[in-house]
């Protein structure tokens, strides 16, 4: 795996300097903003990023409302409790991108997210409490 420092130096070389790279980086949310988001928001966002991987983002974005409906708004409890039969039904849904590994990842990530949320009082709380000096490790 390439270390972040190496990637960052490469970006500086290709984007015209450190100031240009910093201008391109997204702004971090405040701890209060992170806590304010629902667990469903985080599962939705994680899932969107997973389905976009290796595909044209516009294709995934256009189908995303069908995903949100099929996964009941990415409710973590609903998604964590999906059975293998439910997964098969999702694979048959022509409105979705039918990639078995990615479809199964929603269930697995929902289970993990629920464990974190249960321990920390919410997934956003866990994110908000992450030490800023080790943010890259997140």
C-alpha positions as CSV (number, residue, x, y, z in Angstrom):
1,X,0.0,0.0,0.0
2,X,1.2,3.5,-0.9
3,X,1.6,5.8,2.1
4,X,-0.4,9.0,2.3
5,X,2.7,11.1,2.4
6,X,3.9,9.7,-1.0
7,X,0.5,10.3,-2.6
8,X,0.4,13.8,-1.2
9,X,3.8,14.6,-2.6
10,X,2.8,13.3,-6.0
11,X,-0.4,15.4,-5.9
12,X,1.7,18.5,-5.1
13,X,3.9,17.8,-8.1
14,X,1.0,17.3,-10.5
15,X,-1.4,19.9,-9.2
16,X,0.8,23.0,-9.1
17,X,1.9,23.1,-5.4
18,X,0.6,22.5,-1.9
19,X,-1.8,25.4,-1.9
20,X,-3.5,24.0,-5.0
21,X,-3.8,20.5,-3.4
22,X,-5.2,22.0,-0.2
23,X,-7.8,23.9,-2.2
24,X,-9.0,20.7,-3.9
25,X,-9.4,18.8,-0.6
26,X,-12.9,18.6,0.9
27,X,-13.6,20.6,4.0
28,X,-13.9,18.4,7.2
29,X,-17.1,18.5,9.0
30,X,-17.2,19.7,12.6
31,X,-17.7,17.1,15.4
32,X,-21.2,18.6,15.8
33,X,-22.0,18.1,12.1
34,X,-20.7,14.5,12.2
35,X,-22.9,13.7,15.3
36,X,-26.0,15.3,13.6
37,X,-26.0,12.8,10.7
38,X,-28.1,9.6,11.0
39,X,-26.6,6.2,10.9
40,X,-28.6,5.6,7.7
41,X,-26.9,8.6,6.1
42,X,-23.5,7.0,6.8
43,X,-24.5,3.6,5.5
44,X,-26.0,5.2,2.4
45,X,-22.8,7.2,1.8
46,X,-20.5,4.2,2.3
47,X,-22.6,2.1,0.0
48,X,-22.7,4.8,-2.7
49,X,-18.9,5.0,-2.6
50,X,-18.6,1.2,-2.8
51,X,-21.0,0.9,-5.8
52,X,-19.2,3.8,-7.6
53,X,-15.8,1.9,-7.4
54,X,-14.8,0.8,-10.8
55,X,-18.0,2.2,-12.5
56,X,-18.9,5.5,-14.0
57,X,-20.2,7.6,-11.2
58,X,-23.1,9.1,-13.2
59,X,-24.4,5.5,-13.9
60,X,-24.5,4.8,-10.2
61,X,-25.9,8.2,-9.2
62,X,-28.7,7.8,-11.7
63,X,-29.7,4.4,-10.2
64,X,-29.2,5.5,-6.6
65,X,-32.9,6.3,-5.9
66,X,-33.7,2.7,-6.7
67,X,-31.0,1.6,-4.2
68,X,-32.4,3.8,-1.5
69,X,-35.9,2.3,-2.1
70,X,-34.6,-1.3,-2.2
71,X,-32.6,-0.9,1.0
72,X,-35.4,1.0,2.8
73,X,-33.4,4.3,3.0
74,X,-30.3,2.3,4.1
75,X,-31.8,1.8,7.5
76,X,-29.0,0.0,9.3
77,X,-31.3,-2.4,11.2
78,X,-33.1,-3.4,8.0
79,X,-29.9,-3.8,6.0
80,X,-28.1,-5.8,8.7
81,X,-31.0,-8.2,8.9
82,X,-31.1,-9.0,5.1
83,X,-31.3,-12.7,4.6
84,X,-29.5,-14.6,1.8
85,X,-33.0,-14.8,0.1
86,X,-33.3,-11.0,0.3
87,X,-29.9,-10.7,-1.3
88,X,-31.0,-13.0,-4.1
89,X,-34.1,-10.7,-4.6
90,X,-31.8,-7.7,-4.8
91,X,-29.7,-9.4,-7.4
92,X,-32.8,-9.9,-9.5
93,X,-33.8,-6.2,-9.2
94,X,-33.1,-4.7,-12.7
95,X,-33.1,-1.2,-11.2
96,X,-29.9,-1.9,-9.3
97,X,-26.4,-2.6,-10.3
98,X,-26.3,-6.4,-9.7
99,X,-22.9,-7.0,-8.3
100,X,-23.1,-9.8,-5.7
101,X,-20.0,-8.7,-3.7
102,X,-21.2,-5.1,-3.5
103,X,-24.8,-6.0,-2.7
104,X,-23.6,-8.2,0.2
105,X,-21.3,-5.5,1.4
106,X,-24.3,-3.4,2.4
107,X,-25.4,-6.1,4.8
108,X,-21.9,-6.5,6.2
109,X,-21.3,-2.8,6.6
110,X,-24.7,-2.3,8.2
111,X,-23.8,-5.0,10.8
112,X,-20.4,-3.3,11.5
113,X,-21.9,0.1,11.6
114,X,-24.5,-1.0,14.1
115,X,-21.8,-2.5,16.4
116,X,-19.9,0.8,16.3
117,X,-23.1,2.8,16.9
118,X,-24.1,0.6,19.8
119,X,-20.8,1.0,21.5
120,X,-20.4,4.8,20.9
121,X,-23.9,6.0,20.8
122,X,-24.0,6.5,17.1
123,X,-21.7,6.2,14.1
124,X,-21.4,9.9,13.8
125,X,-20.3,10.1,17.5
126,X,-17.6,7.6,16.7
127,X,-16.4,9.6,13.8
128,X,-16.6,12.9,15.8
129,X,-14.4,11.4,18.5
130,X,-11.7,10.1,16.1
131,X,-8.4,11.9,16.9
132,X,-7.7,14.6,14.3
133,X,-3.9,13.8,14.3
134,X,-4.7,10.2,13.0
135,X,-7.5,11.1,10.6
136,X,-5.6,9.6,7.6
137,X,-5.7,6.2,9.4
138,X,-9.5,6.4,9.5
